[in-house]
Amino acid sequence: MDRTGTISFQGELGAYSHQACREMFPHMEPLPCRTFEEAIAAVRERRADLGMIAVENSTYGRVADVHQLLPGSGLHIVGEHFVRVNINLWGAPGAKISDVREAMSHTVLLGQCRPFLQEHGIKPIVGADTAGSAREVAEGGNPARAALASDLAGEIYGLDLLAQHIEENKTNTTRFLVMAPDGVMPEASSRPMMTSFLFRVRNIPAALYKAMGGFATNGVNMTKLESYMLDASFTATQFFAEVDGHPDDPAVARALEELDYFCSELRILGVYPKSSYRV
């Protein structure tokens, strides 16, 4: 997917979301947004051509806010990207690791680097986010205070690399969905594809069990099935699901047809190439 234009994301310049934008769309102009709502609205209102939206993390699970926003966003999923969360210790220009007494970052990253910080006698300081912490360290210029942040954050804010990839969890990865204002169904091809969709089952006994049966009998691999309540109701549940394949693939088409029979609502959110991270 070769694009130019603007791509929105939640966070500041140098955030891991920004890193995802640069890795997948190096020629697009990044548009940082304060919240996920603002990042999605920027695409819907055509102030951005695409949005890079974090949806789940291998360690901490799904991003709940985003799953609540997706159904009503009016946007379409056109791609996915995975970012390994490598964490570095960044210092003010000229600082050495022996100078550092405090490290600032988001609380999640501080927890991921606890053994390293304890080993070096560095006190964790909670910041609003990773990139913002890097910016504060750059602006403060205090060699005793460092930041835990991405490779990109250190580059953007001109910090010195004091220690690289210090995270305890060496497999921590975040998945992002690429969102667009217009949905165009790509043709089925030899390239592995993913299909994401929402559905709500009819209020009949064993509806979910029967609806899922079509994927099993047709040999379609379902990679995700998550539920969440609608309008704070304990009786109305909506499901977000993802499967390997394209809706035009015969097996997927039969499974979706069977699913639709047991649903009061079925909506495809996107059909897109599977990330090479999965393959």
C-alpha positions in Angstrom: 0.0 0.0 0.0 1.9 3.1 -1.3 0.2 6.3 -0.1 0.9 10.0 0.3 -1.1 12.5 2.2 -1.8 12.7 5.9 -2.2 10.0 8.5 -3.7 10.5 12.0 -2.7 8.7 15.2 -3.3 9.0 18.9 -0.4 10.5 20.8 2.5 12.9 20.3 5.2 12.8 17.7 7.6 10.0 18.6 4.9 7.8 20.1 4.8 4.1 19.1 1.7 4.9 17.0 3.8 7.4 15.1 6.4 4.8 14.7 3.8 2.5 13.1 2.8 5.3 10.7 6.4 5.8 9.6 7.1 2.1 9.2 4.1 1.4 7.0 3.6 4.8 5.3 7.0 6.6 5.3 5.8 9.2 2.8 2.7 10.3 4.7 2.5 13.4 6.9 1.8 12.4 10.5 -1.1 14.1 12.3 -0.8 13.6 16.1 -4.1 13.7 18.0 -4.9 13.9 21.7 -7.4 11.0 21.8 -8.5 8.1 19.7 -11.8 9.9 19.1 -9.9 12.9 17.6 -7.7 10.6 15.4 -10.8 8.8 14.1 -12.7 12.1 13.6 -9.8 13.5 11.6 -10.2 10.7 9.0 -14.0 10.9 9.0 -13.9 14.7 8.4 -11.2 14.3 5.7 -8.5 16.2 7.5 -6.5 13.0 7.3 -6.4 10.4 4.5 -5.8 7.5 6.9 -5.8 6.7 10.6 -3.3 4.4 12.4 -5.3 3.1 15.4 -3.9 0.8 18.1 -6.4 -2.0 18.9 -4.5 -4.6 21.0 -1.3 -5.4 22.7 0.2 -8.9 23.2 0.7 -8.2 26.9 -2.2 -6.0 28.0 -5.0 -7.2 25.6 -7.4 -5.1 23.6 -7.7 -1.3 23.7 -11.2 -1.1 25.1 -11.9 2.5 24.0 -11.2 1.7 20.4 -13.5 -1.4 20.2 -16.3 0.8 21.5 -15.5 3.5 18.8 -15.1 1.2 15.8 -18.7 0.3 15.2 -19.9 3.9 15.0 -16.8 5.4 13.4 -18.1 5.2 9.8 -14.6 4.2 8.8 -13.3 1.1 7.0 -10.3 -1.1 7.8 -7.8 -1.2 4.9 -4.7 -2.7 6.6 -2.9 -3.8 9.7 0.5 -3.3 11.2 2.4 -4.7 14.1 5.1 -2.8 16.2 7.5 -4.5 18.6 7.6 -2.3 21.7 11.3 -1.8 22.1 12.1 0.6 25.0 15.2 2.7 25.2 16.6 5.0 28.0 17.1 8.4 26.6 19.1 11.2 28.3 19.5 14.9 27.7 22.4 15.8 25.3 25.7 15.0 27.0 24.3 12.9 29.8 25.8 9.6 30.8 23.9 6.7 32.4 25.8 7.3 35.6 24.2 10.8 35.8 20.6 9.5 35.7 18.6 9.5 38.9 15.1 9.5 37.5 13.4 8.0 34.4 10.1 9.4 33.2 7.5 7.5 31.0 4.0 6.1 30.8 3.3 3.8 33.8 3.1 0.7 31.5 6.7 1.3 30.2 8.0 1.9 33.7 6.6 -1.4 34.7 8.2 -3.1 31.7 11.7 -1.8 32.7 11.5 -2.2 36.4 14.4 -4.7 36.7 16.7 -2.4 34.7 15.7 0.7 36.7 16.3 -1.1 40.0 19.7 -2.4 38.9 20.9 1.1 38.1 19.2 2.8 41.1 16.9 4.9 38.9 13.7 6.2 40.3 10.6 5.8 38.1 8.6 9.0 37.4 5.1 8.7 35.8 4.6 10.8 32.8 1.5 11.3 30.6 2.9 9.3 27.8 6.2 8.0 26.3 6.8 10.7 23.6 5.7 13.5 25.9 8.2 12.3 28.5 11.0 12.4 25.9 10.0 15.9 24.9 10.0 17.0 28.6 13.5 15.6 29.1 14.8 17.3 26.0 13.2 20.7 27.1 14.5 20.3 30.6 18.1 19.4 29.7 18.7 17.9 33.2 21.3 15.0 32.9 19.8 13.5 36.1 16.4 12.9 34.4 16.0 10.5 31.5 13.0 9.1 29.5 11.9 5.7 28.5 10.7 5.9 24.9 10.9 4.6 21.3 13.8 4.9 18.9 11.7 7.5 17.0 11.2 9.7 20.1 14.9 9.9 20.8 15.5 10.8 17.2 12.8 13.5 17.1 13.8 15.2 20.3 17.5 15.0 19.9 18.2 12.9 23.0 21.3 10.7 23.7 20.8 7.0 23.7 22.0 5.7 27.1 20.7 2.1 27.0 18.8 0.2 24.2 16.0 -2.3 24.4 15.8 -2.6 28.1 12.3 -4.0 28.3 11.8 -7.1 30.4 9.2 -8.6 28.0 11.0 -9.2 24.7 7.9 -10.1 22.8 5.6 -7.2 23.6 3.9 -6.2 20.4 1.1 -3.8 19.5 -1.3 -4.3 16.6 -2.7 -1.3 14.7 -5.5 -1.1 12.2 -5.3 1.3 9.3 -8.6 3.1 8.9 -9.9 4.9 5.8 -13.0 7.0 5.1 -14.0 4.9 2.0 -14.2 1.2 1.8 -13.2 -0.5 -1.4 -13.5 -4.3 -1.4 -10.1 -5.6 -2.8 -10.2 -8.4 -5.2 -9.4 -11.9 -3.9 -5.8 -12.8 -4.8 -3.1 -15.2 -4.0 -1.9 -12.9 -1.2 -3.3 -13.9 2.3 -6.2 -11.7 3.3 -8.1 -10.9 6.5 -11.8 -10.1 7.0 -13.0 -8.1 10.0 -16.7 -7.9 10.8 -19.4 -7.1 13.4 -22.4 -9.2 14.1 -25.3 -9.5 16.5 -27.0 -12.9 16.8 -30.8 -13.3 16.8 -32.5 -13.9 20.2 -32.9 -17.6 19.8 -31.5 -20.6 21.8 -27.9 -21.5 20.9 -27.7 -18.8 18.2 -24.0 -18.1 18.7 -23.1 -21.8 18.8 -25.0 -22.4 15.5 -23.6 -19.2 13.9 -20.0 -20.2 14.6 -20.6 -23.7 13.2 -20.3 -22.5 9.7 -16.7 -21.5 10.1 -15.8 -24.8 11.6 -17.6 -27.0 9.0 -16.1 -24.9 6.2 -12.5 -24.9 7.6 -12.3 -21.2 8.0 -9.8 -20.0 10.7 -11.3 -17.5 13.1 -8.5 -15.5 14.6 -10.6 -13.3 16.9 -14.0 -13.3 18.5 -14.8 -10.6 21.1 -18.0 -9.5 22.7 -19.1 -6.2 24.3 -22.4 -4.8 25.5 -24.4 -2.4 23.6 -25.7 0.8 25.3 -24.8 -0.7 28.8 -27.4 -3.4 28.3 -26.9 -6.8 29.8 -29.1 -8.5 27.1 -27.8 -6.9 23.9 -24.3 -8.1 22.9 -22.4 -7.3 19.8 -19.4 -9.4 18.5 -16.3 -8.3 16.7 -14.7 -11.1 14.7 -11.8 -11.7 12.3 -11.2 -14.6 10.0 -8.5 -15.6 7.6 -9.5 -15.2 4.0 -11.6 -13.0 1.6 -15.5 -12.9 1.5 -15.3 -14.2 -2.1 -13.3 -17.3 -1.1 -15.9 -20.1 -1.4 -15.4 -21.4 2.2 -15.5 -17.9 3.7 -18.6 -17.0 1.6 -20.4 -20.2 2.8 -19.5 -19.5 6.5 -20.7 -15.8 6.3 -23.9 -16.9 4.6 -24.6 -19.3 7.5 -23.6 -16.7 10.0 -26.0 -14.2 8.5 -28.9 -16.6 8.9 -28.6 -16.5 12.7 -27.8 -12.7 12.9 -30.0 -9.7 13.3 -27.1 -7.6 12.0 -23.9 -8.5 10.1 -21.5 -5.8 8.9 -18.1 -6.2 7.3 -15.7 -3.6 8.6 -12.8 -4.4 6.3 -11.1 -6.8 3.9 -7.3 -6.2 3.8 -3.9 -8.0 3.2 -2.7 -9.9 6.2 0.4 -8.4 7.7 3.7 -10.1 7.0 4.1 -10.3 10.8 1.5 -13.1 10.8 2.7 -15.0 7.8 
